[in-house]
Amino acid sequence: MPSLYWYSSVLSSTSIQSVTEKMFVAKELRKNSIAEYLLYMWQMEDLIRVYGCSLPVIKREYISKFDFTEEQKEEELDWIGNLIRMMNEEGKREYGHLQINEVLLKDVCDLHHRLLQSSKFPFYNAAYYKALPFIVELRNKGDKDINEIETCLDALYGIMMLRLQKKAISPETEKAIKEITTLVGLLSDYYIKDNTEGLKFEDD
């Protein structure tokens, strides 16, 4: 069963604050769901931009609002400070994703192609072809130069933001997101399994 538990909880949240209280789960997301981790890190990039990529402003206007211990505050500030430094060094203050996230996304996309090329993963192939018409439609409306999986993650991130803003989602979009969520959830699960146990792509 594909797992996008954090994504699902985000969609049911009533405010951006209820989401951002979960910053300390980043390490767990990295271990348990790579798709959730990427969505989370994209949100952190945007959150930093909202505060002008300024650590003092984030400390004063954001971190101070949470019931963190002093040790947690320092850990959080160190982590965010490192993200800000990388965003400055990579010219990502206004838009774009950090290189660490791009590399991780490439690994996920590479796995997507390997799963499709193998005959060992029929359920993944079935999920892909169910989601494909919606992926094609999204790519026709947006950036055709990015990988299909990035298209899917962009869609999930966009819907997440609409939900948080309590904006209406059409039934057609809901249907598309359901199929995309299933595909991305499966891919995320396979990614974790490949990195912990190793996947077998070829017949003996």
ZAKOL-800532 format. One record per residue: residue number from 1; residue in three letters; x, z, y of N, C-alpha, C, CB in turn. Coordinates in steps of 0.1 Angstrom, whole numbers, always signed. Glycine has a CB too. Layout:
BEGIN
<NUM ALA <X Z Y> <X Z Y> <X Z Y> <X Z Y>>
...
This chain:
BEGIN
<1 MET <+8 +0 -12> <+0 +0 +0> <+9 +0 +12> <-10 +12 +0>>
<2 PRO <+8 -10 +21> <+16 -10 +33> <+14 +2 +42> <+14 -23 +41>>
<3 SER <+25 +7 +48> <+23 +19 +56> <+27 +16 +71> <+31 +30 +50>>
<4 LEU <+17 +16 +79> <+20 +16 +94> <+12 +28 +100> <+15 +3 +100>>
<5 TYR <+16 +40 +95> <+8 +52 +98> <+10 +55 +113> <+13 +64 +90>>
<6 TRP <+22 +54 +118> <+24 +57 +133> <+16 +47 +141> <+39 +57 +136>>
<7 TYR <+17 +35 +137> <+10 +25 +145> <-5 +28 +145> <+12 +11 +139>>
<8 SER <-11 +32 +134> <-25 +35 +133> <-28 +47 +142> <-29 +37 +119>>
<9 SER <-19 +57 +142> <-22 +69 +150> <-21 +65 +165> <-12 +80 +147>>
<10 VAL <-12 +56 +168> <-11 +52 +182> <-24 +45 +187> <+1 +43 +184>>
<11 LEU <-30 +37 +178> <-42 +30 +182> <-53 +39 +184> <-45 +20 +171>>
<12 SER <-53 +51 +178> <-64 +60 +180> <-62 +70 +190> <-67 +67 +167>>
<13 SER <-50 +70 +197> <-47 +79 +207> <-54 +76 +220> <-32 +79 +210>>
<14 THR <-56 +86 +228> <-64 +85 +240> <-56 +84 +253> <-74 +96 +241>>
<15 SER <-43 +86 +252> <-34 +85 +263> <-20 +82 +259> <-35 +98 +272>>
<16 ILE <-12 +77 +269> <+1 +74 +266> <+9 +87 +264> <+8 +66 +278>>
<17 GLN <+5 +98 +270> <+12 +110 +268> <+12 +115 +253> <+7 +121 +277>>
<18 SER <+0 +113 +247> <-1 +117 +233> <+8 +109 +224> <-16 +116 +228>>
<19 VAL <+12 +97 +228> <+21 +89 +220> <+35 +94 +223> <+19 +74 +224>>
<20 THR <+39 +95 +235> <+53 +98 +239> <+57 +112 +235> <+55 +96 +253>>
<21 GLU <+48 +121 +231> <+52 +134 +226> <+60 +132 +213> <+40 +143 +225>>
<22 LYS <+59 +121 +207> <+65 +119 +194> <+79 +113 +194> <+56 +110 +186>>
<23 MET <+86 +115 +205> <+100 +109 +206> <+109 +114 +195> <+105 +112 +219>>
<24 PHE <+107 +127 +191> <+116 +133 +181> <+114 +127 +167> <+114 +148 +181>>
<25 VAL <+104 +119 +165> <+102 +114 +152> <+110 +100 +150> <+87 +111 +149>>
<26 ALA <+117 +96 +160> <+124 +83 +159> <+133 +82 +146> <+133 +81 +171>>
<27 LYS <+140 +93 +143> <+149 +92 +132> <+141 +91 +119> <+158 +105 +131>>
<28 GLU <+130 +98 +118> <+122 +97 +106> <+115 +83 +105> <+111 +108 +107>>
<29 LEU <+111 +77 +116> <+106 +64 +116> <+116 +54 +111> <+100 +60 +129>>
<30 ARG <+128 +56 +115> <+139 +47 +111> <+141 +47 +96> <+152 +51 +118>>
<31 LYS <+139 +59 +90> <+141 +60 +76> <+129 +56 +68> <+144 +74 +72>>
<32 ASN <+117 +57 +74> <+105 +56 +66> <+96 +43 +69> <+96 +67 +68>>
<33 SER <+98 +37 +81> <+90 +25 +84> <+97 +18 +95> <+76 +29 +88>>
<34 ILE <+104 +7 +92> <+112 +0 +101> <+103 -7 +112> <+121 -11 +94>>
<35 ALA <+91 -11 +108> <+82 -18 +118> <+78 -8 +128> <+70 -24 +111>>
<36 GLU <+74 +4 +124> <+70 +15 +133> <+81 +19 +142> <+65 +27 +125>>
<37 TYR <+93 +19 +136> <+105 +23 +144> <+107 +12 +155> <+117 +24 +135>>
<38 LEU <+107 +0 +152> <+109 -11 +162> <+98 -10 +173> <+109 -25 +156>>
<39 LEU <+86 -8 +169> <+75 -7 +179> <+77 +5 +188> <+61 -6 +173>>
<40 TYR <+82 +16 +182> <+85 +28 +189> <+96 +26 +199> <+88 +39 +180>>
<41 MET <+107 +19 +195> <+118 +17 +204> <+115 +7 +215> <+130 +11 +195>>
<42 TRP <+106 -3 +212> <+102 -11 +223> <+94 -3 +233> <+93 -23 +217>>
<43 GLN <+86 +6 +229> <+79 +14 +238> <+88 +23 +246> <+69 +23 +230>>
<44 MET <+99 +28 +240> <+108 +36 +247> <+115 +28 +258> <+119 +42 +238>>
<45 GLU <+119 +15 +255> <+125 +6 +265> <+115 +5 +277> <+128 -8 +259>>
<46 ASP <+103 +3 +274> <+93 +1 +285> <+91 +14 +293> <+80 -4 +280>>
<47 LEU <+91 +25 +286> <+90 +38 +292> <+101 +41 +302> <+89 +49 +282>>
<48 ILE <+113 +38 +298> <+125 +40 +306> <+124 +31 +319> <+138 +36 +299>>
<49 ARG <+119 +19 +317> <+117 +10 +329> <+107 +15 +338> <+113 -4 +324>>
<50 VAL <+96 +22 +333> <+86 +27 +342> <+92 +37 +352> <+75 +34 +334>>
<51 TYR <+102 +45 +347> <+109 +54 +355> <+122 +49 +362> <+112 +67 +347>>
<52 GLY <+123 +36 +363> <+134 +30 +370> <+147 +31 +364> <+134 +35 +384>>
<53 CYS <+147 +33 +351> <+160 +35 +343> <+168 +47 +349> <+168 +22 +343>>
<54 SER <+162 +57 +354> <+168 +68 +361> <+167 +81 +352> <+163 +70 +375>>
<55 LEU <+178 +86 +347> <+177 +98 +339> <+172 +110 +347> <+191 +101 +333>>
<56 PRO <+177 +112 +359> <+172 +124 +367> <+156 +123 +369> <+178 +124 +380>>
<57 VAL <+151 +111 +371> <+137 +109 +373> <+129 +112 +360> <+134 +95 +378>>
<58 ILE <+135 +107 +349> <+129 +109 +336> <+129 +124 +333> <+136 +102 +325>>
<59 LYS <+140 +131 +336> <+140 +145 +334> <+130 +153 +342> <+155 +151 +337>>
<60 ARG <+129 +149 +354> <+120 +156 +364> <+105 +153 +361> <+123 +153 +378>>
<61 GLU <+102 +141 +359> <+88 +136 +359> <+83 +134 +345> <+87 +124 +366>>
<62 TYR <+91 +135 +335> <+87 +132 +321> <+90 +143 +312> <+93 +119 +316>>
<63 ILE <+103 +145 +310> <+107 +155 +300> <+101 +169 +303> <+122 +156 +299>>
<64 SER <+101 +172 +316> <+96 +186 +320> <+82 +189 +316> <+98 +187 +335>>
<65 LYS <+74 +178 +313> <+60 +180 +310> <+58 +185 +296> <+53 +167 +313>>
<66 PHE <+68 +184 +288> <+66 +187 +274> <+71 +201 +270> <+73 +177 +265>>
<67 ASP <+66 +207 +260> <+69 +220 +255> <+81 +220 +246> <+57 +227 +249>>
<68 PHE <+92 +215 +251> <+105 +214 +244> <+113 +227 +246> <+112 +201 +247>>
<69 THR <+121 +230 +236> <+131 +241 +238> <+142 +235 +247> <+137 +246 +225>>
<70 GLU <+151 +243 +252> <+162 +238 +260> <+171 +229 +252> <+170 +249 +266>>
<71 GLU <+173 +232 +239> <+181 +224 +231> <+175 +210 +228> <+183 +231 +217>>
<72 GLN <+162 +210 +226> <+154 +198 +224> <+155 +189 +237> <+140 +200 +220>>
<73 LYS <+154 +196 +249> <+155 +188 +261> <+168 +181 +263> <+152 +197 +273>>
<74 GLU <+179 +189 +259> <+192 +183 +260> <+194 +172 +251> <+203 +194 +258>>
<75 GLU <+189 +173 +238> <+190 +163 +228> <+183 +150 +233> <+185 +167 +215>>
<76 GLU <+171 +153 +238> <+163 +141 +243> <+169 +134 +255> <+149 +147 +247>>
<77 LEU <+175 +142 +264> <+181 +136 +275> <+194 +128 +271> <+185 +147 +286>>
<78 ASP <+201 +133 +262> <+213 +126 +257> <+209 +113 +251> <+221 +135 +246>>
<79 TRP <+198 +113 +242> <+193 +101 +236> <+189 +91 +246> <+182 +104 +226>>
<80 ILE <+180 +95 +255> <+175 +86 +265> <+186 +81 +274> <+164 +93 +274>>
<81 GLY <+196 +90 +277> <+207 +86 +286> <+215 +75 +279> <+216 +98 +288>>
<82 ASN <+217 +76 +266> <+224 +65 +259> <+216 +52 +259> <+227 +69 +244>>
<83 LEU <+203 +53 +258> <+195 +41 +259> <+196 +34 +272> <+180 +44 +255>>
<84 ILE <+196 +43 +283> <+197 +38 +297> <+211 +31 +299> <+195 +49 +307>>
<85 ARG <+221 +37 +294> <+234 +31 +295> <+235 +18 +288> <+245 +41 +288>>
<86 MET <+229 +16 +276> <+230 +4 +269> <+221 -7 +277> <+224 +5 +255>>
<87 MET <+210 -3 +282> <+201 -12 +290> <+209 -17 +302> <+188 -5 +294>>
<88 ASN <+216 -8 +308> <+224 -13 +320> <+235 -22 +316> <+230 +0 +327>>
<89 GLU <+242 -19 +306> <+254 -27 +301> <+249 -40 +296> <+261 -20 +290>>
<90 GLU <+237 -41 +290> <+232 -54 +284> <+223 -62 +294> <+225 -51 +272>>
<91 GLY <+221 -56 +306> <+213 -63 +315> <+198 -64 +311> <+218 -78 +317>>
<92 LYS <+194 -53 +305> <+180 -52 +301> <+171 -42 +309> <+180 -47 +286>>
<93 ARG <+175 -40 +321> <+167 -31 +330> <+153 -36 +333> <+175 -29 +343>>
<94 GLU <+152 -49 +333> <+139 -55 +337> <+130 -59 +325> <+141 -66 +347>>
<95 TYR <+137 -65 +315> <+130 -70 +304> <+140 -72 +292> <+122 -83 +307>>
<96 GLY <+134 -75 +280> <+142 -78 +269> <+144 -65 +260> <+155 -83 +273>>
<97 HIS <+150 -67 +248> <+152 -56 +239> <+167 -54 +237> <+146 -59 +225>>
<98 LEU <+170 -41 +235> <+184 -38 +233> <+190 -45 +221> <+185 -22 +231>>
<99 GLN <+203 -47 +221> <+210 -54 +210> <+208 -46 +197> <+225 -55 +213>>
<100 ILE <+208 -33 +197> <+207 -26 +184> <+193 -29 +178> <+208 -11 +187>>
<101 ASN <+183 -31 +187> <+170 -34 +181> <+169 -49 +177> <+159 -31 +192>>
<102 GLU <+176 -57 +184> <+176 -71 +181> <+183 -74 +167> <+183 -80 +192>>
<103 VAL <+194 -67 +165> <+201 -68 +152> <+192 -63 +141> <+214 -60 +152>>
<104 LEU <+185 -52 +143> <+176 -47 +133> <+165 -56 +130> <+171 -33 +137>>
<105 LEU <+159 -62 +141> <+148 -72 +139> <+153 -84 +131> <+143 -76 +153>>
<106 LYS <+165 -88 +134> <+171 -100 +126> <+171 -97 +112> <+185 -104 +132>>
<107 ASP <+176 -84 +108> <+176 -80 +94> <+163 -81 +88> <+182 -66 +93>>
<108 VAL <+152 -76 +95> <+139 -76 +90> <+134 -91 +88> <+129 -69 +100>>
<109 CYS <+137 -99 +98> <+133 -113 +97> <+140 -120 +85> <+136 -121 +110>>
<110 ASP <+152 -117 +83> <+160 -123 +72> <+153 -119 +59> <+174 -119 +72>>
<111 LEU <+149 -106 +58> <+143 -102 +45> <+129 -109 +43> <+140 -87 +46>>
<112 HIS <+122 -111 +54> <+109 -119 +54> <+111 -132 +47> <+103 -120 +68>>
<113 HIS <+122 -139 +51> <+124 -153 +45> <+129 -152 +31> <+135 -160 +54>>
<114 ARG <+136 -142 +27> <+141 -140 +14> <+129 -137 +5> <+151 -129 +12>>
<115 LEU <+120 -129 +9> <+108 -125 +2> <+99 -138 -1> <+99 -115 +9>>
<116 LEU <+98 -146 +9> <+90 -158 +8> <+96 -168 -1> <+87 -165 +22>>
<117 GLN <+109 -169 -2> <+116 -178 -10> <+117 -174 -25> <+130 -181 -5>>
<118 SER <+114 -162 -27> <+115 -156 -41> <+101 -157 -48> <+120 -142 -41>>
<119 SER <+101 -159 -61> <+89 -159 -68> <+85 -145 -73> <+90 -169 -80>>
<120 LYS <+93 -136 -70> <+91 -122 -75> <+82 -114 -67> <+105 -115 -75>>
<121 PHE <+77 -119 -55> <+69 -111 -46> <+56 -118 -43> <+77 -108 -34>>
<122 PRO <+47 -121 -53> <+35 -128 -50> <+25 -121 -40> <+27 -131 -63>>
<123 PHE <+25 -108 -40> <+16 -101 -31> <+20 -103 -17> <+16 -86 -34>>
<124 TYR <+33 -103 -15> <+38 -106 -1> <+35 -120 +3> <+53 -103 +0>>
<125 ASN <+37 -129 -5> <+34 -143 -2> <+19 -145 +1> <+38 -153 -14>>
<126 ALA <+11 -138 -7> <-4 -139 -4> <-7 -133 +9> <-12 -131 -16>>
<127 ALA <-1 -122 +13> <-4 -115 +26> <+1 -125 +37> <+3 -102 +26>>
<128 TYR <+12 -131 +35> <+17 -140 +45> <+8 -152 +48> <+31 -146 +41>>
<129 TYR <+3 -158 +37> <-6 -170 +39> <-20 -166 +45> <-7 -177 +26>>
<130 LYS <-24 -154 +42> <-36 -149 +49> <-34 -147 +64> <-41 -136 +42>>
<131 ALA <-22 -142 +67> <-19 -140 +81> <-15 -152 +89> <-9 -129 +83>>
<132 LEU <-10 -162 +82> <-4 -174 +88> <-12 -181 +98> <+0 -184 +77>>
<133 PRO <-25 -183 +96> <-33 -190 +106> <-33 -183 +119> <-48 -192 +101>>
<134 PHE <-33 -170 +119> <-33 -162 +131> <-19 -162 +137> <-37 -147 +128>>
<135 ILE <-9 -162 +129> <+5 -163 +134> <+7 -176 +142> <+15 -161 +123>>
<136 VAL <+2 -187 +135> <+3 -200 +142> <-4 -201 +155> <-3 -211 +132>>
<137 GLU <-16 -195 +155> <-24 -195 +168> <-17 -187 +179> <-38 -188 +165>>
<138 LEU <-11 -176 +175> <-3 -168 +185> <+9 -175 +190> <+1 -154 +179>>
<139 ARG <+16 -182 +181> <+28 -190 +185> <+24 -201 +194> <+35 -194 +173>>
<140 ASN <+13 -207 +191> <+8 -219 +200> <+5 -214 +214> <-4 -225 +194>>
<141 LYS <+1 -201 +215> <-2 -196 +228> <+10 -189 +235> <-13 -185 +227>>
<142 GLY <+21 -186 +227> <+32 -179 +233> <+45 -186 +230> <+32 -165 +228>>
<143 ASP <+55 -178 +227> <+69 -183 +225> <+71 -188 +211> <+79 -171 +228>>
<144 LYS <+73 -201 +210> <+75 -207 +197> <+89 -206 +192> <+70 -221 +197>>
<145 ASP <+98 -201 +200> <+112 -201 +196> <+116 -188 +189> <+121 -202 +209>>
<146 ILE <+107 -178 +189> <+111 -165 +183> <+106 -166 +168> <+104 -153 +190>>
<147 ASN <+111 -157 +160> <+107 -156 +146> <+93 -152 +144> <+117 -147 +138>>
<148 GLU <+87 -156 +133> <+73 -153 +130> <+71 -138 +130> <+69 -158 +117>>
<149 ILE <+80 -130 +125> <+78 -116 +124> <+79 -109 +138> <+89 -109 +116>>
<150 GLU <+87 -115 +147> <+87 -110 +161> <+74 -113 +168> <+99 -116 +169>>
<151 THR <+68 -125 +164> <+55 -128 +169> <+45 -118 +165> <+51 -142 +164>>
<152 CYS <+45 -114 +152> <+36 -103 +147> <+38 -90 +154> <+38 -102 +132>>
<153 LEU <+50 -86 +156> <+53 -73 +162> <+49 -73 +177> <+68 -70 +161>>
<154 ASP <+51 -85 +183> <+46 -86 +197> <+31 -84 +198> <+50 -100 +203>>
<155 ALA <+24 -90 +188> <+10 -89 +188> <+5 -74 +185> <+4 -98 +177>>
<156 LEU <+12 -67 +176> <+9 -53 +174> <+11 -45 +186> <+16 -48 +162>>
<157 TYR <+22 -48 +193> <+26 -40 +204> <+16 -42 +216> <+40 -44 +209>>
<158 GLY <+12 -55 +217> <+2 -58 +227> <-11 -51 +225> <+0 -73 +228>>
<159 ILE <-16 -52 +212> <-28 -45 +209> <-27 -30 +211> <-32 -48 +195>>
<160 MET <-16 -24 +208> <-14 -10 +210> <-16 -6 +224> <+0 -6 +205>>
<161 MET <-10 -15 +233> <-11 -12 +247> <-26 -13 +252> <-2 -21 +255>>
<162 LEU <-33 -23 +247> <-47 -25 +251> <-55 -13 +246> <-53 -38 +244>>
<163 ARG <-52 -8 +234> <-60 +3 +229> <-57 +16 +238> <-56 +7 +215>>
<164 LEU <-45 +17 +242> <-42 +29 +250> <-49 +28 +264> <-27 +30 +252>>
<165 GLN <-51 +16 +269> <-57 +14 +281> <-73 +13 +280> <-53 +1 +288>>
<166 LYS <-77 +15 +267> <-91 +15 +264> <-98 +2 +268> <-98 +27 +271>>
<167 LYS <-91 -9 +265> <-97 -22 +268> <-103 -28 +256> <-86 -32 +274>>
<168 ALA <-113 -36 +257> <-121 -41 +246> <-112 -52 +238> <-134 -48 +251>>
<169 ILE <-114 -51 +225> <-107 -61 +216> <-118 -69 +209> <-98 -53 +206>>
<170 SER <-117 -82 +209> <-127 -90 +203> <-126 -89 +188> <-125 -105 +207>>
<171 PRO <-138 -91 +181> <-138 -91 +166> <-128 -101 +160> <-152 -94 +161>>
<172 GLU <-126 -112 +166> <-117 -122 +161> <-102 -117 +162> <-117 -135 +169>>
<173 THR <-99 -110 +173> <-86 -104 +174> <-84 -93 +164> <-84 -99 +188>>
<174 GLU <-94 -85 +162> <-94 -74 +153> <-91 -79 +139> <-107 -66 +152>>
<175 LYS <-97 -90 +135> <-95 -96 +122> <-80 -101 +121> <-105 -108 +120>>
<176 ALA <-75 -107 +131> <-62 -112 +131> <-52 -100 +129> <-59 -120 +143>>
<177 ILE <-54 -90 +137> <-45 -78 +137> <-45 -71 +123> <-49 -68 +148>>
<178 LYS <-57 -71 +117> <-58 -65 +104> <-49 -72 +94> <-72 -65 +99>>
<179 GLU <-49 -86 +94> <-41 -93 +84> <-26 -92 +88> <-45 -108 +84>>
<180 ILE <-23 -92 +101> <-9 -91 +105> <-3 -77 +102> <-8 -94 +120>>
<181 THR <-12 -67 +104> <-8 -53 +100> <-4 -52 +86> <-18 -43 +104>>
<182 THR <-13 -58 +77> <-10 -58 +63> <+3 -64 +60> <-21 -65 +55>>
<183 LEU <+6 -76 +65> <+18 -83 +63> <+30 -75 +68> <+18 -97 +70>>
<184 VAL <+30 -70 +80> <+41 -62 +85> <+43 -49 +78> <+39 -60 +100>>
<185 GLY <+32 -43 +74> <+33 -31 +66> <+41 -33 +53> <+20 -25 +63>>
<186 LEU <+37 -44 +46> <+44 -47 +33> <+59 -50 +36> <+37 -59 +27>>
<187 LEU <+62 -58 +46> <+75 -61 +49> <+83 -49 +52> <+76 -71 +61>>
<188 SER <+77 -40 +60> <+84 -27 +63> <+87 -19 +50> <+75 -19 +73>>
<189 ASP <+77 -18 +41> <+80 -11 +29> <+91 -17 +20> <+67 -10 +21>>
<190 TYR <+91 -31 +20> <+101 -38 +12> <+115 -36 +19> <+98 -53 +11>>
<191 TYR <+115 -35 +32> <+128 -33 +39> <+134 -19 +35> <+126 -33 +54>>
<192 ILE <+126 -9 +35> <+130 +4 +31> <+135 +4 +16> <+119 +15 +33>>
<193 LYS <+127 -2 +8> <+130 -2 -6> <+143 -10 -9> <+119 -9 -15>>
<194 ASP <+145 -21 -2> <+157 -29 -3> <+170 -21 +1> <+156 -42 +5>>
<195 ASN <+168 -13 +11> <+179 -5 +16> <+182 +8 +9> <+177 -1 +31>>
<196 THR <+172 +12 +1> <+174 +25 -7> <+177 +22 -22> <+162 +34 -5>>
<197 GLU <+169 +12 -27> <+171 +9 -41> <+176 -5 -44> <+157 +10 -48>>
<198 GLY <+174 -14 -35> <+178 -28 -37> <+167 -36 -44> <+191 -28 -46>>
<199 LEU <+163 -47 -38> <+153 -56 -43> <+159 -66 -52> <+144 -62 -32>>
<200 LYS <+152 -70 -62> <+157 -81 -71> <+149 -94 -68> <+154 -77 -86>>
<201 PHE <+157 -103 -62> <+150 -116 -58> <+151 -127 -68> <+157 -120 -45>>
<202 GLU <+159 -126 -78> <+161 -137 -87> <+157 -132 -101> <+175 -142 -87>>
<203 ASP <+153 -142 -110> <+150 -139 -124> <+164 -137 -131> <+142 -150 -130>>
<204 ASP <+163 -129 -142> <+175 -127 -150> <+179 -141 -157> <+173 -117 -161>>
